[in-house]
Amino acid sequence: MFNEYDDMVTIEELCYMLRIGRNKAYELLRSGKIKAFKEGKLWMIPKPAVIDYISRRGQ
């Protein structure tokens, strides 16, 4: 799943992967629903965390 993406994805890639807007993406990150961390001003979003979020939503 999502083989075309690197191990860490950007906000823009997250939006495209989940077909959501930037505001919703930031909401998911800040709430911890998608496990990620900030490095300076940049969000570091592990691709497995996105896949895990999708898996949990499907249950």
Beta strands, then each sheet from edge to edge (+ up, - down):
strand 1: 8-9
strand 2: 37-39
strand 3: 42-46
sheet 1: 1+ 3- 2+
end
